């Protein structure tokens, strides 16, 4: 009975932990992606994968990126507070 109550209590805390984590993770991703400008290459980290992308536009908290292998006219608009964009090293080239 005590174990079940402990598990129930821990499960009830998960939403509070997520709410407390979001401001910290958003501030971190904003700081890391701050130096990105249009024309820069960056690593777009999503799920368990990372793609080398081209930053095509930047609007305050949003960034438009072009992914290799997709239509050149089609950009993906992402919020810098929700995704991790890491600046790529200058020597790295896009591969399609």
C-alpha positions in Angstrom: 0.0 0.0 0.0 2.8 2.4 0.9 4.6 1.6 -2.4 1.5 2.3 -4.4 1.0 5.6 -2.6 4.6 6.6 -3.3 4.3 5.8 -7.0 1.0 7.8 -7.2 2.7 10.8 -5.5 5.7 10.6 -7.8 3.4 10.4 -10.9 1.5 13.4 -9.7 4.7 15.4 -9.6 5.6 14.8 -13.2 3.5 17.7 -14.6 5.0 20.1 -12.1 8.5 19.0 -13.0 7.8 19.6 -16.7 6.4 23.1 -16.0 9.5 23.9 -14.0 11.9 22.6 -16.6 10.5 24.5 -19.6 11.7 28.0 -18.7 15.2 26.6 -18.1 15.3 24.6 -21.3 13.9 27.6 -23.3 16.5 30.0 -21.9 19.3 27.5 -22.7 18.2 26.9 -26.3 17.8 30.7 -26.9 21.4 31.3 -25.6 22.9 28.5 -27.7 21.1 29.6 -30.9 21.7 33.4 -30.4 24.7 33.7 -32.8 22.8 32.1 -35.7 22.2 34.4 -38.7 20.7 33.8 -42.2 23.2 31.9 -44.3 24.8 30.0 -41.3 24.8 26.3 -41.0 23.5 24.6 -37.8 22.8 21.2 -36.4 19.0 20.7 -36.0 18.7 18.2 -33.1 15.3 16.5 -33.0 14.3 13.2 -31.4 17.3 10.9 -31.6 18.6 12.4 -34.8 20.5 15.5 -35.9 20.5 17.1 -39.3 22.9 19.7 -40.7 20.6 22.6 -41.9 20.9 26.0 -43.4 19.4 29.0 -41.6 17.5 31.1 -44.1 15.7 33.6 -41.9 15.5 34.7 -38.3 12.6 36.5 -36.6 13.1 37.1 -32.9 12.1 33.7 -31.4 11.6 31.9 -34.7 14.1 30.6 -37.2 13.4 29.3 -40.7 15.7 26.4 -41.8 16.2 24.5 -45.0 16.9 20.8 -44.7 18.9 18.9 -47.3 16.9 16.5 -49.4 13.8 18.7 -49.2 12.4 21.2 -51.6 14.6 24.3 -51.7 11.6 26.7 -51.7 10.2 25.0 -48.6 11.5 26.2 -45.3 10.7 24.9 -41.9 9.8 27.6 -39.3 10.8 26.5 -35.8 10.6 28.3 -32.4 14.1 28.6 -30.9 12.5 27.9 -27.5 11.3 24.5 -28.6 14.2 23.0 -30.7 17.9 22.8 -30.3 19.9 24.5 -33.0 23.6 24.2 -32.5 26.0 26.4 -34.7 28.0 24.1 -37.0 31.8 24.4 -37.4 32.8 26.5 -40.4 34.6 23.6 -42.1 31.6 21.3 -42.3 29.7 21.1 -45.6 26.0 20.3 -46.3 25.5 16.9 -47.8 22.3 16.1 -49.7 
